[in-house]
Protein backbone atom coordinates (compact mmCIF):
# COMPACT_ATOMS: atom_id res chain seq x y z
CA UNK A 1 0.00 0.00 0.00
CA UNK A 2 1.45 3.43 -0.92
CA UNK A 3 2.42 5.68 1.99
CA UNK A 4 -0.05 8.48 1.13
CA UNK A 5 -3.20 6.33 1.46
CA UNK A 6 -1.82 4.76 4.63
CA UNK A 7 -1.10 8.13 6.25
CA UNK A 8 -4.47 9.47 5.06
CA UNK A 9 -6.21 6.49 6.66
CA UNK A 10 -4.30 7.08 9.90
CA UNK A 11 -5.19 10.78 9.87
CA UNK A 12 -8.88 10.04 9.23
CA UNK A 13 -8.82 7.69 12.21
CA UNK A 14 -7.34 10.49 14.34
CA UNK A 15 -10.23 12.70 13.18
CA UNK A 16 -12.71 10.15 14.54
CA UNK A 17 -13.35 7.73 11.69
CA UNK A 18 -12.60 4.67 13.83
CA UNK A 19 -14.80 1.65 14.42
CA UNK A 20 -17.25 2.27 17.24
CA UNK A 21 -17.11 6.08 17.16
CA UNK A 22 -20.36 7.96 16.68
CA UNK A 23 -20.62 11.11 14.60
CA UNK A 24 -23.12 13.31 12.87
CA UNK A 25 -22.81 13.51 9.08
CA UNK A 26 -25.33 14.86 6.60
CA UNK A 27 -27.84 15.53 9.40
CA UNK A 28 -27.85 11.94 10.64
CA UNK A 29 -26.07 10.22 13.51
CA UNK A 30 -23.87 7.27 12.53
CA UNK A 31 -21.65 4.74 14.26
CA UNK A 32 -18.52 3.94 12.28
CA UNK A 33 -18.49 0.23 11.42
CA UNK A 34 -15.41 -0.09 9.20
CA UNK A 35 -12.12 1.37 8.03
CA UNK A 36 -12.06 4.31 5.59
CA UNK A 37 -12.18 3.12 1.96
CA UNK A 38 -10.08 5.31 -0.35
CA UNK A 39 -11.42 5.27 -3.93
CA UNK A 40 -9.81 8.45 -5.32
CA UNK A 41 -8.16 11.58 -3.92
CA UNK A 42 -11.60 13.15 -3.49
CA UNK A 43 -13.75 10.11 -2.71
CA UNK A 44 -13.33 8.27 0.57
CA UNK A 45 -16.14 6.14 1.99
CA UNK A 46 -16.73 4.59 5.37
CA UNK A 47 -19.13 1.82 6.40
CA UNK A 48 -21.53 3.02 9.10
CA UNK A 49 -24.64 2.07 11.01
CA UNK A 50 -27.33 4.74 11.21
CA UNK A 51 -28.04 5.04 14.94
CA UNK A 52 -31.75 5.89 14.58
CA UNK A 53 -32.75 3.02 12.28
CA UNK A 54 -29.88 0.53 12.61
CA UNK A 55 -29.45 0.60 8.82
CA UNK A 56 -25.99 -0.18 7.45
CA UNK A 57 -24.84 2.52 5.03
CA UNK A 58 -21.66 3.34 3.15
CA UNK A 59 -21.20 7.09 3.63
CA UNK A 60 -18.90 9.44 1.76
CA UNK A 61 -16.59 11.43 4.01
CA UNK A 62 -17.33 15.12 3.37
CA UNK A 63 -14.76 16.84 1.15
CA UNK A 64 -13.84 19.58 3.68
CA UNK A 65 -12.97 16.91 6.27
CA UNK A 66 -11.06 14.94 3.66
CA UNK A 67 -9.05 18.03 2.66
CA UNK A 68 -8.10 18.66 6.31
CA UNK A 69 -6.92 15.07 6.63
CA UNK A 70 -4.95 15.27 3.35
CA UNK A 71 -3.19 18.49 4.42
CA UNK A 72 -2.15 16.95 7.73
CA UNK A 73 -1.15 13.64 6.15
CA UNK A 74 1.24 15.25 3.66
C-alpha positions in Angstrom: 0.0 0.0 0.0 1.4 3.4 -0.9 2.4 5.7 2.0 0.0 8.5 1.1 -3.2 6.3 1.5 -1.8 4.8 4.6 -1.1 8.1 6.2 -4.5 9.5 5.1 -6.2 6.5 6.7 -4.3 7.1 9.9 -5.2 10.8 9.9 -8.9 10.0 9.2 -8.8 7.7 12.2 -7.3 10.5 14.3 -10.2 12.7 13.2 -12.7 10.2 14.5 -13.4 7.7 11.7 -12.6 4.7 13.8 -14.8 1.6 14.4 -17.2 2.3 17.2 -17.1 6.1 17.2 -20.4 8.0 16.7 -20.6 11.1 14.6 -23.1 13.3 12.9 -22.8 13.5 9.1 -25.3 14.9 6.6 -27.8 15.5 9.4 -27.9 11.9 10.6 -26.1 10.2 13.5 -23.9 7.3 12.5 -21.7 4.7 14.3 -18.5 3.9 12.3 -18.5 0.2 11.4 -15.4 -0.1 9.2 -12.1 1.4 8.0 -12.1 4.3 5.6 -12.2 3.1 2.0 -10.1 5.3 -0.4 -11.4 5.3 -3.9 -9.8 8.4 -5.3 -8.2 11.6 -3.9 -11.6 13.2 -3.5 -13.7 10.1 -2.7 -13.3 8.3 0.6 -16.1 6.1 2.0 -16.7 4.6 5.4 -19.1 1.8 6.4 -21.5 3.0 9.1 -24.6 2.1 11.0 -27.3 4.7 11.2 -28.0 5.0 14.9 -31.8 5.9 14.6 -32.7 3.0 12.3 -29.9 0.5 12.6 -29.5 0.6 8.8 -26.0 -0.2 7.5 -24.8 2.5 5.0 -21.7 3.3 3.1 -21.2 7.1 3.6 -18.9 9.4 1.8 -16.6 11.4 4.0 -17.3 15.1 3.4 -14.8 16.8 1.1 -13.8 19.6 3.7 -13.0 16.9 6.3 -11.1 14.9 3.7 -9.0 18.0 2.7 -8.1 18.7 6.3 -6.9 15.1 6.6 -5.0 15.3 3.3 -3.2 18.5 4.4 -2.2 17.0 7.7 -1.1 13.6 6.1 1.2 15.2 3.7 
